[in-house]
Amino acid sequence: MGKIRVAFPHVGNYYVPAKFLFSNILDVEVVDAPFITNKTLELGEKQSPTNVCMPFKYTLGTLLEVADKADVLLQLGGGCKYGYYGELQEKIIHDLGYDIRFYNIVTAGRIDFFRVYKYMKEIDPKFKIYKGAYYFFLTYKMIKYMDSIDHYIRANVGFEVWSGEFLSINNKMLQEFSCVKSYRELRRIYKKYFKLIRSVRLNKPEKIVKIGVIGELYTVMEPFSNYYLEKELARFNMSITRYTNASYLLFSKGKYVRNNIKRVDKYVKYKMGADATDNVIRTYDMCKNGYDGIIHIKSAFCTPEIGGMGIINKICRENDVPILFFSFDSSSSSVGIKTRLEAFNDMIEMRNG
Amino acid sequence: MESYLGIDIGSISTKGVIIDSSNNIIVSSYIWTNGDPISSVKSLISELKSKLPTDYVVKGIGTTGSARKLIGLMVDACVVKNEITAHAVGTMTIDPSVRTILEIGGQDSKIILINNGVITDYAMNTLCAAGTGAFLSSQAKRLGIPIDEFGDMALSSICPARIAARCTVFAESDLIHKAQMGYKREDIVAGLCKSVVLNYLNNVGKGKKIEGPIYFQGGVSKNKGVIKYFNEVLKTNVKVDPRGHLMGAFGVAILASRIKSDKVYDLKFTDIDFETKGYECAKCSNNCEIVRIYKNNKLIDSWGSVCGNVGT
C-alpha cells in the first residue's frame, strides 16, 4: 500500500506553504488540487445549496475534483459566521458516496490545538509534535515572507516597465520556497528575492493613485473568484493595497481587531463576525490616509460583509472617498465588472483633475 | 466643418448623434438593436450620413454601451468609453449644475453623483436586473399593453396596487396575484411603475445622497408613470431632457471631439463585411468563450480568454 494521499482546496498561492507543511510533518503524499477553473465552479455549484456563498462552492468544487485522487481532505472553513461550513461540505462529500476522511481544522472560528494534534495523529500515527512545531514555525515564516513580497508587488505591479516581470520572479520564489530545509535557507531565499523584486524597473508617475481592496477573505485572496480584479486595477496604473492575507488572518487578526476597534467606536462597538470589523477599521484608516478609492468585494449572500457595507459606505461618504461595491455570483459577467472598474478609474482621474 | 459621431449601442436600442465643434447636436438617430448590433449600427450610420449636411466632415468617432468594444473596432473609433462616464459627460455639457443622474436602461440601471463637474460616486446594478426596462416591457407584454401607452395608463390610476419591488420573479407573481384578485389594469400598471422606482432607490440608490438638480435618463425615462413616482418618492421634480435617451451617445461624441486628430472618417461601412465567431476554447478546463472578429474574412481582433490565447 502506498502513502496516504492528502488534498486541500486552493486559496491564491497558499498551496505552496500548505503543501510544504503537510508533506514535511506527515508521512503522506500531498496531492495537488487542480487550479480553479469554470469546471470547478460548475461542480461546486451543482452540489452546494443555492444560497450559500461562492467560496463554499469554489472550495467544494476543488475538493470534489481531487476526491477520487485522495484519501484525506483538509479544510479550513469555519471561521465564518456560517458555523457549519466544513461540516456541511463533509456531509455533501460523504453523501455523494466518496469513502474519504475529512478533517476541518477550523471549527467555530477557532483552531483548537489539541484537536488538530489528534487529527494529525490519526492521519499519521508517527506524527511527532516537535517536528510539527518546527515546520509550523517555518511555514509561518514562509507565509509572512510571501505576504510581504506580495504586498510590495501589489503596490507596484501597475508601474512595471516589462509587464509580467513581478509575476515571474514571484513564481520562481515560490518554487524555491517549496523545497527549503531550514530557517536559514528560507531567510536567504527571501533576502535574495527581496533584493530582486526591488530591482524591477518601475515607471512611476508623480501622483500615484492608491486603491484599497477590502472585503470577504476568500474572494479577496483568490484571484479567480474576483475575476482577476487586482490585475485589472494594475492595468489602470493603480497602486493597490490589501491587508487581508493569510499571515494577517491566521496570526495577527485577533490582536489587531482587539487593539483597534476602539478607534472606530463611533461606528462599531462589537465584533461583527468574519472580516466585517476589520474592513470597517481598514476603511477608516484608508480614508484618513489619503487613499483615492476603495473597492469592497464579497461573494453574494455573505452575511457579515453585508452588515459591514452600510457602515463602510457611511465612512466613505463622510470622508468623501469613492467606494465601489462588488458582489460576485457564479453568473457575474466579467464584462460588467470591467465596465464598472473603467468608470471607477475615469471617476478617480476626473477627481484628481 | 468638423463634426464628431457618438454611438451608444445598448441592449435594446442603438443611438447615434453627430455634433459640431461647439457641442450642438446636428443630427441624431434612435433605432432598435434587435439583437444585432453590427447591422443596426450600419443602418444607423447610413441614416445619419444621409441626414448630415454635406459641408461637415466627421473627424472623430466614439462608442459606448454594451457593444462598445465590438463596434469601436468595427468603425475604428478613437474613443471607446463606458456608459457611466459617457452619460455624465453628456449631461454635464447640457447642464453644468447637475448633481444626480438617474439612469434606467434596458438591462441596467445606474446612479451617478456629480459635484462641481466631477463624478464623485456612482453605482450600477450588479446581480439583479429587477426594475429595468426589460422588466417593464415584458410585464407590458404580459398585460397586453403597448409599451408607449404604459406611462399614460399609469397616470390615470388613483390608487396604485402594491407590488413587491425586490425581485423580478416575485414582482411577477405578485402582479399575477393582483390581476387574479380583480385589480384594475391601470392600478397594476401604476403599481409596476412605482415598484420600479422603489426597487431602483433601494437597490442602486442605496446609501447615496441624492441631491438636486436630478436628471432622469435612459429608455425608461420616457415612461411618464415612472417619472411621476420618482417625483413623489424623492419629493422634488426630476428633470427629463427630451434628448435624455441620446445622452450616452452625446457624451461619447464630446469625448471624441476632445481628441485632436487629423483622421477623417468617410462613414462607409455598409459594404464592409463584419463577422464575429464565438467558440469555446478546449485547451484547458476554463473553457473560455473566445470571440473573434473578422473584417472581410480577415481576423482583426479576438478577446475573452483568461490566459491571452487568441485562438487560431
Contacts between the chains, C-beta under 8 A, distances in Angstrom:
chain1	res1	chain2	res2	distance
A	34	B	285	7.3
A	37	B	284	6.5
A	37	B	285	4.2
A	37	B	286	4.3
A	37	B	287	7.5
A	38	B	285	6.9
A	38	B	286	5.4
A	38	B	287	5.4
A	39	B	285	4.1
A	39	B	286	7.7
A	39	B	287	7.2
A	40	B	285	7.8
A	228	B	306	7.6
A	300	B	127	5.9
A	310	B	207	6.6
A	313	B	207	4.3
A	314	B	207	7.4
A	317	B	207	7.4
A	317	B	209	6.8
A	320	B	120	7.2
A	322	B	120	6.6
A	322	B	121	5.5
A	323	B	121	7.7
A	325	B	123	7.5
A	325	B	126	7.7
A	326	B	126	6.7
A	327	B	126	5.2
A	327	B	127	5.7
A	329	B	127	5.3
A	331	B	127	7.8
A	332	B	126	7.4
A	332	B	127	7.1
A	335	B	66	7.5
A	336	B	108	8.0
A	336	B	124	7.7
A	336	B	126	7.4
A	339	B	82	4.7
A	339	B	83	7.0
A	339	B	84	7.4
A	339	B	124	7.5
A	340	B	82	7.9
A	340	B	84	7.7
A	340	B	124	5.7
A	342	B	81	7.7
A	342	B	82	4.5
A	342	B	85	7.7
A	343	B	82	4.8
A	343	B	83	7.9
A	343	B	84	3.7
A	343	B	85	5.7
A	343	B	119	7.9
A	343	B	122	6.1
A	343	B	124	7.8
A	346	B	81	7.5
A	346	B	82	7.1
A	346	B	84	7.4
A	346	B	85	4.3
A	346	B	119	7.2
A	347	B	84	7.9
A	347	B	85	7.7
A	347	B	118	7.9
A	347	B	119	4.3
A	347	B	120	7.4
A	347	B	121	7.7
A	347	B	122	6.6
A	350	B	118	4.9
A	350	B	119	5.6
A	351	B	118	5.4
A	351	B	119	7.5
A	351	B	120	6.9
